[in-house]
Amino acid sequence: MKIAIITGASSGMGRRFAETCDEFGELDEIWAIARRADRLESLKATAPYPVRPISLDLSTEEAYEKLQEMLAEETPDVRLLVNASGFGKFDATCKTDVNVNLNMVDLNCKGVLALSQICIPYMKEGARIVNLGSVAALQPIPYINVYAATKAFVLYFSRALNREVKDKGIRVMAVCPFWTKTEFFDRAVNTEEAPVVKKYIAMYDPKDIVERAWRDLKRGKDVSMYGFIARGQAALVKCLPHSLVMSIWMGQQDL
């Protein structure tokens, strides 16, 4: 049985990947993972292949154990893994509850690592892993500190893993979007206080990010980045000192 495993499939880019995974190839089933079971059920009406809803909290080791049990029992051919689960917070690090920050690290970093390592033994030549990073991975960002740091992990982990599994015929790609119109902001922004992030230079549509990701995956790229502004910023932060980059960011947001 050829399957895709897609996390964060209840909304945003994870859901968009699930709804368009026929761009990748023929599959027998999509294992759609997220916490919200009702959202996963509704995906059955829009996905191109049969959906198996799997309600798991990927910040917990119990979730990894459950997935390992399912894979061991059914031994599917995992053709595609999309790690799109994650969240962020816009606030000073020490103003955010330490348990929230730790949960962010668990989901954004440990979740990507665990699912990649769990699924690779069930992958054959031609299989692909897509990990959702961020342009934030390219620079330190005060007041989005922990989120940016977790996405830096995702980016570098993905690029190095891509080299490690290349001899198996498996490829790994990190998708690094700019600001994107998703439910991410519902959790990231503290609505009870004045917003920390006040200016968004550009706001992209998830469908454009995912469409570009499919093209880049077919081209064998290890990083996918959509939009002139995103690519321009990526080029600039490679050249400028990070101290200056952080000062520019703080100035833009009046911090």
C-alpha positions in Angstrom: 0.0 0.0 0.0 1.5 3.3 -1.1 0.7 6.1 1.4 1.4 9.7 2.2 1.7 10.8 5.8 0.9 14.4 6.3 1.0 16.2 9.7 -0.8 19.4 10.4 -3.4 18.3 7.9 -6.3 19.9 9.6 -5.6 23.4 8.3 -3.2 25.8 6.5 -0.4 24.4 4.4 -0.7 20.9 5.8 -4.2 20.7 4.6 -3.3 22.2 1.2 -0.6 19.6 0.8 -3.1 16.8 1.5 -5.6 18.3 -1.0 -3.1 18.5 -3.8 -0.9 15.4 -3.2 -1.9 14.0 -6.5 0.7 16.4 -7.8 3.2 14.0 -6.2 1.9 10.8 -7.7 -0.5 7.9 -7.3 -1.3 6.9 -3.7 -3.6 4.4 -2.1 -4.2 6.4 1.1 -3.4 9.5 2.9 -2.6 9.2 6.6 -3.7 12.7 7.8 -2.4 13.6 11.3 -3.5 16.5 13.5 -5.1 17.0 16.9 -8.6 18.1 15.6 -10.4 14.9 14.5 -13.4 16.8 13.0 -11.2 18.8 10.7 -9.5 15.6 9.5 -12.8 14.0 8.8 -13.8 16.9 6.6 -10.6 16.4 4.6 -12.2 13.3 3.1 -14.4 15.5 0.9 -11.5 17.5 -0.7 -8.5 15.1 -0.8 -7.7 13.3 -4.1 -7.2 9.9 -2.3 -8.9 8.1 0.6 -8.0 9.7 3.9 -7.3 7.9 7.2 -7.8 10.5 9.9 -5.3 10.0 12.8 -5.8 12.3 15.8 -2.4 12.7 17.6 -0.6 15.3 19.5 2.8 15.2 17.9 4.5 17.0 20.8 4.2 13.8 22.8 6.2 10.6 22.8 2.9 8.7 23.0 2.1 9.9 19.5 5.4 8.6 18.1 4.8 5.2 19.7 1.3 5.0 18.2 2.5 5.8 14.7 5.3 3.3 15.1 2.8 0.7 16.0 0.6 1.5 13.0 3.5 1.3 10.6 4.8 -1.9 12.1 1.4 -3.5 11.8 0.6 -2.5 8.2 4.2 -2.1 6.8 3.1 0.4 4.1 5.2 1.9 1.4 5.6 5.5 2.6 6.0 7.4 -0.6 5.6 10.9 0.9 6.0 12.4 4.4 5.0 16.1 4.9 5.8 17.5 8.3 3.6 20.6 8.5 2.6 20.6 12.2 3.9 23.5 14.2 3.1 26.8 15.9 4.7 30.1 17.0 4.3 32.9 19.5 4.9 36.6 19.0 6.2 38.0 22.3 9.3 38.3 24.4 10.7 34.9 25.3 10.4 35.5 29.0 6.8 36.8 28.8 5.7 33.5 27.2 5.0 30.6 29.6 8.0 28.3 29.7 5.7 25.3 29.0 4.4 26.9 25.9 8.0 27.5 24.6 9.0 24.0 25.5 5.9 22.7 23.7 6.8 24.7 20.6 10.3 23.1 20.6 8.7 19.6 21.1 6.3 20.0 18.2 8.4 22.1 15.7 11.7 20.2 16.3 11.2 16.9 18.0 8.1 16.2 15.9 9.9 16.7 12.6 12.9 14.6 13.8 10.8 11.8 15.2 8.5 11.4 12.2 11.4 11.5 9.7 13.3 8.8 11.6 10.2 6.7 12.2 9.1 6.8 8.5 12.4 6.4 6.7 12.7 2.6 7.3 9.3 2.3 5.4 10.5 4.4 2.4 11.9 3.1 -0.8 13.7 4.8 -3.7 11.7 7.8 -5.0 10.2 8.6 -1.6 10.2 12.2 -0.5 10.1 14.1 2.8 8.9 17.7 2.9 9.5 19.7 6.1 7.8 23.0 6.7 10.4 25.6 7.8 10.2 29.4 7.4 12.1 32.4 6.1 12.4 33.1 9.9 15.0 30.2 9.9 17.5 32.4 8.2 18.0 35.0 11.0 17.6 35.5 14.7 14.4 37.4 15.4 13.7 39.0 18.8 10.1 38.6 20.0 9.7 35.6 17.6 12.8 34.1 19.1 11.8 30.5 19.9 9.8 30.0 16.7 12.6 31.3 14.5 15.1 29.1 16.3 12.9 26.0 15.9 12.6 26.7 12.2 16.4 27.1 11.9 16.6 23.6 13.3 14.1 22.3 10.7 16.0 24.0 7.8 19.5 22.6 8.7 18.2 19.2 9.8 16.4 18.9 6.5 19.3 19.9 4.3 21.8 17.5 6.1 19.3 14.6 6.2 18.8 15.1 2.5 22.5 14.2 2.0 22.3 11.3 4.4 19.5 9.5 2.6 20.5 10.4 -0.9 22.1 7.0 -1.5 18.8 5.4 -0.7 17.1 7.4 -3.5 15.1 9.4 -0.9 15.1 13.2 -1.0 14.3 15.8 1.7 13.2 19.3 1.1 12.5 22.2 3.5 9.8 24.7 2.5 10.6 28.2 3.8 7.6 30.5 3.3 7.3 34.2 4.1 4.2 35.5 6.0 1.3 33.3 4.8 -2.5 33.6 5.3 -3.2 30.7 7.7 -4.6 30.0 11.2 -1.0 30.3 12.4 -1.7 33.9 13.5 -4.7 32.8 15.6 -2.3 31.2 18.1 0.8 33.4 17.5 -0.8 36.7 18.3 -1.8 37.7 21.9 -5.1 39.5 21.3 -5.2 40.7 24.9 -2.2 43.1 24.4 -0.9 45.5 21.8 0.6 43.4 18.9 4.3 42.9 18.9 4.4 42.4 15.1 2.8 45.4 13.5 4.0 45.3 10.0 3.9 42.5 7.5 5.8 43.4 4.3 3.9 40.8 2.3 1.3 38.1 2.9 1.2 35.1 0.6 -1.5 32.5 -0.1 -0.9 28.9 1.0 -1.9 27.6 -2.4 1.0 29.5 -4.0 3.5 28.3 -1.4 2.4 24.6 -1.9 2.2 24.9 -5.7 5.8 26.1 -5.7 6.8 23.4 -3.3 5.5 20.6 -5.6 7.5 22.1 -8.5 10.7 22.4 -6.5 10.3 18.9 -5.1 10.1 17.5 -8.7 13.2 19.5 -9.6 15.2 17.9 -6.7 15.7 21.1 -4.7 16.5 20.9 -1.0 14.9 24.2 -0.2 11.7 25.8 -1.6 11.0 29.5 -1.3 8.1 31.3 -2.9 8.0 35.0 -3.7 10.4 37.8 -4.8 10.3 39.4 -1.3 11.1 36.2 0.5 14.0 35.4 -1.8 15.2 38.9 -1.6 15.2 38.9 2.1 17.0 35.5 2.2 19.7 37.0 0.0 20.1 40.1 2.2 20.4 38.3 5.5 23.2 36.2 4.1 25.2 39.4 3.5 24.4 41.6 6.5 25.6 41.1 10.0 22.9 39.6 12.2 23.2 42.4 14.7 22.1 44.8 11.9 19.4 42.5 10.7 17.9 42.4 14.2 18.1 46.2 14.5 16.3 46.6 11.2 13.6 44.2 12.4 13.2 46.0 15.7 12.9 49.3 13.9 10.3 48.0 11.5 8.1 46.8 14.4 8.8 49.9 16.6 10.3 47.7 19.3 
